[in-house]
Amino acid sequence: MSSPVFAGVEAGGTKFVCAVGTGPEDLIREVIPTTTSSETLGHVVRFLRAQARPLTAVGMASFGPVDLDPHSPTYGYIASTPKPGWSNVDLRGALHRELGLPVAFDTDVNAAALAESRWGAAQGLDNVLYLTVGTGIGGGALVNGAPLHGLTHPEMGHIFIPHDLQTDPFLGICPYHADCLEGLASGVAMERRWGVKAELLPADHPAWALEARYLARALANLVCTLSPRRIIMGGGVMHHLDLFPMIREHLREVLRDYVQAPQIVPPLLGDDAGVLGAMILAQRIVT
């Protein structure tokens, strides 16, 4: 008897990643540029309808903020995103209506944490933190094996960290909070501060020491709050692997042996973590 086939959709601000299969070794993928909501979702539906194997369920892992309350009339909607044309878009409902399948829904970073816990860098751990540092900053957490939800979902990119304006006079780029973590340490913030994209900065540029310091301060707050057993850090900025030892050192300095610093590692699943996590969401909704 063949294994059930699930679909995953990772909805991002620049691209949607769609996949069908049974796991990392059985994956058919397609990348769709994020344009208008109707055009992008139309491409997603056509890709999923074209699959030869019947689908059991769909999981969608989206950029946020999103409504994760199943009892809310806007469950599965994107909320007040700065992405033009995408506020109040019914992602989950659109796929459910078009495909007639169960559709699970969560954030992209919660989904990535799920995938890394099952197949990746946090296998066997049920208390995990996943932080992505790219165009923006977002974080997902597993607590006792389940993605953390509450009044809404965690917004780790918008926590506040110490900001010394004499050392770093950059005011931040977050349209809501100016110098929150995302406003100071995202890829866009680095480009605005230094006048060049992060990936073009040389390894000895002072940008990296500042970036490591900000990220370590944010992680100190998250470690003291959530007590994860492992922290996985992905996203385009974290492709600069020299950041990892710098962050680890700064985090130990900030925590001062009051609590133990967990391991901080890159994602084992790379850029597939989000879409694989979406497939896990789909599996969980029917089992």
Backbone torsions as a table, in degrees:
resi	resn	phi	psi	omega
1	MET	NA	129.7	-177.3
2	SER	-75.2	152.4	178.9
3	SER	-72.6	147.2	176.8
4	PRO	-63.5	147.0	-177.5
5	VAL	-105.3	132.0	-178.8
6	PHE	-119.3	154.2	176.6
7	ALA	-110.6	142.9	173.9
8	GLY	-126.8	140.6	177.0
9	VAL	-130.1	118.4	173.4
10	GLU	-100.7	111.9	-176.6
11	ALA	-92.7	115.0	-179.9
12	GLY	-120.7	165.7	-177.9
13	GLY	-69.5	-23.8	178.3
14	THR	-111.6	-23.9	179.0
15	LYS	-154.7	153.7	169.6
16	PHE	-105.9	130.8	175.1
17	VAL	-107.2	121.4	179.4
18	CYS	-111.2	143.7	178.3
19	ALA	-151.3	149.5	172.2
20	VAL	-133.0	149.8	178.9
21	GLY	154.2	-157.2	-178.4
22	THR	-120.6	-8.1	-179.7
23	GLY	165.3	-172.1	-174.2
24	PRO	-58.9	-29.0	-178.0
25	GLU	-88.5	-6.4	-178.8
26	ASP	-136.4	86.9	-170.8
27	LEU	-143.0	122.1	170.6
28	ILE	-106.8	121.8	-172.3
29	ARG	-118.0	154.3	168.1
30	GLU	-147.6	138.0	178.6
31	VAL	-106.7	129.2	-176.2
32	ILE	-121.0	124.1	177.4
33	PRO	-62.0	141.8	176.9
34	THR	-81.7	111.7	176.7
35	THR	-115.6	-121.5	174.0
36	THR	-78.8	159.9	-177.9
37	SER	-63.7	-43.1	-177.7
38	SER	-66.6	-41.9	-179.6
39	GLU	-67.2	-45.4	-176.9
40	THR	-65.4	-47.6	-179.6
41	LEU	-66.1	-31.7	175.0
42	GLY	-61.7	-42.2	176.7
43	HIS	-63.7	-40.2	179.4
44	VAL	-61.2	-47.8	-178.6
45	VAL	-61.2	-43.7	-179.6
46	ARG	-63.2	-40.3	178.0
47	PHE	-62.0	-45.9	-176.8
48	LEU	-69.6	-36.5	178.3
49	ARG	-68.0	-24.2	-175.2
50	ALA	-82.9	-3.3	-175.9
51	GLN	-73.0	140.5	-178.1
52	ALA	-72.6	-34.8	-179.1
53	ARG	-88.5	138.5	178.8
54	PRO	-66.7	141.1	-178.9
55	LEU	-93.7	141.4	179.0
56	THR	-88.2	-40.8	-178.8
57	ALA	-164.3	166.6	-179.5
58	VAL	-122.5	139.1	170.8
59	GLY	-115.6	135.9	178.2
60	MET	-120.5	127.6	178.9
61	ALA	-118.2	115.0	-167.4
62	SER	-118.6	152.6	165.2
63	PHE	-64.4	159.8	-173.4
64	GLY	-121.1	-173.0	3.2
65	PRO	-76.4	150.3	-179.3
66	VAL	-133.5	163.7	177.9
67	ASP	-96.5	115.2	-178.1
68	LEU	-106.7	8.4	-178.9
69	ASP	-84.9	110.4	-177.4
70	PRO	-60.5	-19.5	-179.0
71	HIS	-92.4	-2.1	-178.3
72	SER	-83.6	144.4	175.8
73	PRO	-66.3	-15.9	178.2
74	THR	-112.1	27.3	176.0
75	TYR	-58.7	131.2	179.5
76	GLY	86.6	5.7	178.1
77	TYR	-92.6	149.0	162.1
78	ILE	-75.2	139.4	-178.0
79	ALA	-95.7	-130.3	-171.3
80	SER	-85.6	64.8	-179.9
81	THR	-78.6	145.3	172.8
82	PRO	-72.8	-5.6	178.2
83	LYS	-69.2	114.1	-175.0
84	PRO	-57.6	132.7	175.3
85	GLY	82.9	2.4	-176.0
86	TRP	-114.6	-2.2	176.2
87	SER	-68.1	139.1	176.8
88	ASN	62.4	31.1	175.5
89	VAL	-90.5	131.3	-178.0
90	ASP	-87.0	86.0	-178.0
91	LEU	-67.2	-55.4	-175.9
92	ARG	-61.6	-47.4	-177.2
93	GLY	-62.0	-37.3	-178.9
94	ALA	-62.8	-44.2	179.6
95	LEU	-69.8	-39.5	179.9
96	HIS	-62.8	-43.6	-179.7
97	ARG	-66.1	-40.6	-174.9
98	GLU	-77.9	-32.9	-173.2
99	LEU	-104.5	-20.0	-178.6
100	GLY	66.7	27.7	-177.9
101	LEU	-118.1	156.2	170.8
102	PRO	-60.8	137.8	-179.2
103	VAL	-127.5	116.1	174.8
104	ALA	-89.0	155.9	-171.1
105	PHE	-146.2	134.4	175.0
106	ASP	-161.8	-176.8	178.1
107	THR	-79.4	157.6	178.6
108	ASP	-62.5	-36.4	-177.0
109	VAL	-77.8	-34.4	172.2
110	ASN	-62.5	-41.5	178.9
111	ALA	-63.8	-42.3	178.9
112	ALA	-61.9	-38.6	176.7
113	ALA	-62.0	-41.3	177.8
114	LEU	-60.3	-46.8	-177.3
115	ALA	-65.2	-42.8	179.8
116	GLU	-66.5	-29.9	177.8
117	SER	-71.8	-34.1	-179.3
118	ARG	-85.3	-45.3	-169.9
119	TRP	-121.3	-8.5	-166.9
120	GLY	-117.3	-134.3	-169.5
121	ALA	-78.4	-3.1	179.3
122	ALA	-127.4	32.4	-177.9
123	GLN	-56.9	132.9	177.1
124	GLY	84.3	-1.2	-179.4
125	LEU	-106.1	137.5	-178.1
126	ASP	-111.0	2.8	173.3
127	ASN	-126.6	99.9	-167.7
128	VAL	-136.9	144.6	173.9
129	LEU	-117.5	132.2	175.9
130	TYR	-120.0	122.7	179.3
131	LEU	-122.2	126.0	176.7
132	THR	-107.6	132.3	-177.8
133	VAL	-123.0	101.5	-178.5
134	GLY	-145.0	-130.8	176.1
135	THR	-52.8	-43.8	170.8
136	GLY	-122.2	-170.2	176.0
137	ILE	-129.9	129.4	177.3
138	GLY	-140.9	156.8	-179.0
139	GLY	-138.9	143.8	174.2
140	GLY	-126.7	152.7	-177.8
141	ALA	-137.4	139.6	167.9
142	LEU	-103.2	128.9	175.2
143	VAL	-121.9	116.9	-173.8
144	ASN	53.5	38.5	174.5
145	GLY	84.3	-3.1	-177.8
146	ALA	-114.3	141.3	175.7
147	PRO	-59.6	138.2	-177.4
148	LEU	-77.7	121.4	173.1
149	HIS	-125.4	163.2	175.2
150	GLY	-162.3	-130.8	173.6
151	LEU	-55.7	-37.9	170.4
152	THR	-146.0	-154.7	176.3
153	HIS	-100.2	161.8	178.9
154	PRO	-57.9	140.4	175.3
155	GLU	-119.8	69.2	-173.0
156	MET	-67.6	-24.3	178.1
157	GLY	-70.0	-13.5	-175.4
158	HIS	-112.6	20.2	171.3
159	ILE	-76.4	160.1	-178.2
160	PHE	-103.3	138.1	-178.5
161	ILE	-126.5	159.6	178.2
162	PRO	-57.3	132.6	-178.2
163	HIS	-132.2	104.7	179.4
164	ASP	-86.8	105.5	-176.0
165	LEU	-68.5	-21.4	176.7
166	GLN	-73.6	-39.9	178.1
167	THR	-76.6	-39.6	-177.5
168	ASP	-134.0	90.7	-177.0
169	PRO	-74.1	-2.5	178.5
170	PHE	-61.2	130.1	-171.2
171	LEU	-85.8	-11.5	179.8
172	GLY	97.5	158.6	-173.1
173	ILE	-122.0	3.3	179.7
174	CYS	-68.3	126.0	-179.3
175	PRO	-68.6	-14.9	-179.8
176	TYR	-101.0	-39.0	-170.6
177	HIS	-127.8	1.9	179.6
178	ALA	62.1	-89.2	-171.0
179	ASP	-105.6	42.4	166.8
180	CYS	-72.4	-176.6	-178.4
181	LEU	-56.9	-49.2	179.5
182	GLU	-62.5	-37.5	-179.4
183	GLY	-66.7	-24.1	-178.1
184	LEU	-104.3	-29.1	-166.2
185	ALA	-126.1	1.8	176.9
186	SER	-71.2	168.4	176.8
187	GLY	-59.9	-38.8	178.2
188	VAL	-65.3	-41.1	178.2
189	ALA	-62.4	-41.9	179.0
190	MET	-62.1	-43.0	-179.9
191	GLU	-64.4	-42.6	179.9
192	ARG	-66.2	-39.2	-177.2
193	ARG	-68.9	-43.8	-170.8
194	TRP	-103.3	-9.2	176.4
195	GLY	79.5	13.1	179.9
196	VAL	-153.7	149.3	179.6
197	LYS	-61.1	147.9	-175.3
198	ALA	-56.6	-40.1	-176.0
199	GLU	-67.4	-13.5	179.4
200	LEU	-96.4	-4.6	179.5
201	LEU	-76.1	135.0	178.7
202	PRO	-66.2	158.8	-174.7
203	ALA	-62.3	-28.0	-177.9
204	ASP	-95.5	11.8	-179.6
205	HIS	-71.5	141.6	-179.9
206	PRO	-62.6	-13.8	177.7
207	ALA	-56.3	-36.9	-173.1
208	TRP	-73.9	-36.9	176.8
209	ALA	-65.3	-40.4	178.3
210	LEU	-66.0	-43.4	179.4
211	GLU	-60.5	-45.1	179.3
212	ALA	-61.6	-39.5	-179.7
213	ARG	-64.9	-44.9	179.4
214	TYR	-64.5	-44.6	-178.4
215	LEU	-66.4	-38.3	178.5
216	ALA	-64.7	-40.2	178.2
217	ARG	-63.8	-39.7	176.9
218	ALA	-64.6	-43.4	-179.7
219	LEU	-64.1	-33.5	177.9
220	ALA	-59.8	-42.6	177.3
221	ASN	-63.5	-42.2	-177.0
222	LEU	-71.3	-36.5	176.7
223	VAL	-63.6	-44.2	-178.9
224	CYS	-69.9	-24.6	-178.5
225	THR	-89.6	-46.0	-170.6
226	LEU	-106.1	-18.2	179.4
227	SER	50.4	54.7	179.3
228	PRO	-70.9	150.3	176.6
229	ARG	-79.1	-25.2	178.1
230	ARG	-151.3	146.5	176.6
231	ILE	-116.6	127.3	177.4
232	ILE	-111.3	129.3	-177.4
233	MET	-121.3	117.3	179.7
234	GLY	-123.7	-167.5	-178.4
235	GLY	98.5	163.7	-173.3
236	GLY	-59.6	-39.2	-179.4
237	VAL	-63.6	-35.2	-177.6
238	MET	-77.7	0.0	170.0
239	HIS	-66.3	-18.6	173.2
240	HIS	-79.3	90.0	-168.9
241	LEU	-65.2	-19.1	177.0
242	ASP	-64.6	-15.9	177.4
243	LEU	-65.1	-33.4	-172.9
244	PHE	-59.6	-52.8	178.6
245	PRO	-64.6	-32.4	178.4
246	MET	-66.7	-42.4	178.7
247	ILE	-64.8	-43.8	180.0
248	ARG	-58.6	-44.4	-179.3
249	GLU	-64.6	-46.8	179.5
250	HIS	-62.0	-39.7	-178.7
251	LEU	-63.8	-42.4	177.3
252	ARG	-61.0	-39.3	179.0
253	GLU	-64.6	-41.4	-177.9
254	VAL	-69.9	-42.3	-177.7
255	LEU	-73.8	-25.8	174.6
256	ARG	53.9	38.0	177.4
257	ASP	64.1	12.5	176.6
258	TYR	-69.6	-44.4	169.4
259	VAL	-128.7	157.4	-178.8
260	GLN	-76.2	135.5	175.6
261	ALA	-78.4	128.4	177.5
262	PRO	-73.6	169.6	173.4
263	GLN	-63.3	142.2	175.7
264	ILE	-122.0	118.5	-171.7
265	VAL	-137.3	158.1	172.7
266	PRO	-76.3	160.8	178.7
267	PRO	-68.8	135.9	177.2
268	LEU	-75.3	-28.7	-176.7
269	LEU	-88.5	-2.5	177.1
270	GLY	58.1	-136.3	-175.4
271	ASP	-77.0	-3.3	177.6
272	ASP	-90.4	-2.7	-174.6
273	ALA	-59.5	-43.6	-176.5
274	GLY	-65.3	-46.5	-176.3
275	VAL	-72.7	-33.6	174.5
276	LEU	-66.4	-38.0	175.3
277	GLY	-63.8	-36.5	176.5
278	ALA	-61.8	-37.2	176.9
279	MET	-66.0	-34.8	175.4
280	ILE	-64.9	-40.5	176.2
281	LEU	-57.6	-43.6	179.2
282	ALA	-62.3	-42.9	-179.9
283	GLN	-63.4	-40.8	-176.8
284	ARG	-67.4	-27.3	-175.7
285	ILE	-74.8	-17.9	-178.2
286	VAL	-116.3	2.2	179.8
287	THR	-122.4	NA	NA
